[in-house]
């Protein structure tokens, strides 16, 4: 996988009752940082605009990293719960 599309931002995700810690892709990192009021680079904002589509309860990402994580899919749905994220930041 091209590490240029992965950020150093680690997120927690769950699937079928199992929890995972994984590196966020750059567009998702940008989206989460904006929601938390943190500074975001211009490059990350452009990646977010190009690859991330907001959906109810989260966002769908079609960046190269997400395409490699789910081959053949139209993108990965990331459920974003800002309330939980703010507890970890404080």
C-alpha positions as CSV (number, residue, x, y, z in Angstrom):
1,X,0.0,0.0,0.0
2,X,1.2,3.5,-0.8
3,X,2.1,4.9,2.6
4,X,1.7,8.5,1.2
5,X,-2.0,8.1,1.5
6,X,-1.9,6.9,5.1
7,X,-1.6,9.4,8.0
8,X,-0.1,9.0,11.4
9,X,-3.5,9.6,12.8
10,X,-4.7,6.3,14.5
11,X,-8.4,5.7,14.6
12,X,-10.5,3.0,16.3
13,X,-12.9,1.0,14.3
14,X,-15.2,-1.9,15.0
15,X,-16.5,-4.7,12.7
16,X,-18.8,-7.4,13.9
17,X,-17.9,-6.8,17.6
18,X,-14.2,-6.8,17.1
19,X,-12.2,-3.6,17.6
20,X,-9.3,-2.5,15.5
21,X,-6.8,0.4,15.7
22,X,-5.7,1.4,12.2
23,X,-4.1,4.4,10.5
24,X,-6.5,6.8,8.9
25,X,-6.2,7.8,5.3
26,X,-5.4,11.4,4.6
27,X,-8.9,12.5,3.5
28,X,-10.4,10.9,6.6
29,X,-7.8,12.5,8.9
30,X,-8.6,15.9,7.4
31,X,-12.3,15.4,7.9
32,X,-11.9,14.4,11.5
33,X,-9.5,17.2,12.3
34,X,-11.8,19.8,10.8
35,X,-14.7,18.4,13.0
36,X,-12.5,18.7,16.0
37,X,-11.4,22.3,15.1
38,X,-7.7,21.3,14.6
39,X,-5.5,22.7,11.9
40,X,-5.5,21.0,8.5
41,X,-3.0,21.3,5.7
42,X,-4.0,22.6,2.3
43,X,-2.9,19.3,0.7
44,X,-5.2,17.3,3.1
45,X,-8.1,19.5,2.4
46,X,-7.7,19.0,-1.4
47,X,-7.6,15.2,-0.9
48,X,-10.7,15.3,1.3
49,X,-12.6,17.3,-1.4
50,X,-11.5,14.9,-4.1
51,X,-12.0,11.5,-2.4
52,X,-14.4,11.9,0.6
53,X,-18.2,12.0,0.3
54,X,-20.2,12.8,3.4
55,X,-22.9,10.4,4.3
56,X,-25.3,10.0,7.2
57,X,-23.2,9.0,10.3
58,X,-19.9,9.3,8.6
59,X,-18.1,9.5,5.2
60,X,-17.3,7.3,2.2
61,X,-13.7,7.5,1.0
62,X,-12.5,6.5,-2.4
63,X,-8.8,7.4,-2.0
64,X,-6.1,5.0,-3.2
65,X,-5.4,3.7,0.3
66,X,-9.1,2.9,0.9
67,X,-9.4,1.3,-2.6
68,X,-6.5,-1.0,-1.7
69,X,-8.1,-1.9,1.7
70,X,-11.3,-3.0,-0.1
71,X,-10.4,-4.1,-3.6
72,X,-13.3,-3.9,-6.0
73,X,-15.4,-1.7,-3.7
74,X,-16.7,1.7,-4.5
75,X,-15.0,3.0,-1.3
76,X,-15.0,2.5,2.4
77,X,-17.7,3.8,4.7
78,X,-16.1,5.3,7.9
79,X,-18.6,5.9,10.7
80,X,-17.4,9.0,12.5
81,X,-18.6,9.7,16.0
82,X,-17.2,13.1,17.0
83,X,-18.5,12.9,20.6
84,X,-16.3,9.8,21.2
85,X,-13.3,11.4,19.4
86,X,-13.4,14.5,21.6
87,X,-13.2,12.4,24.8
88,X,-9.8,11.1,23.6
89,X,-8.4,14.5,22.6
90,X,-9.1,16.2,25.9
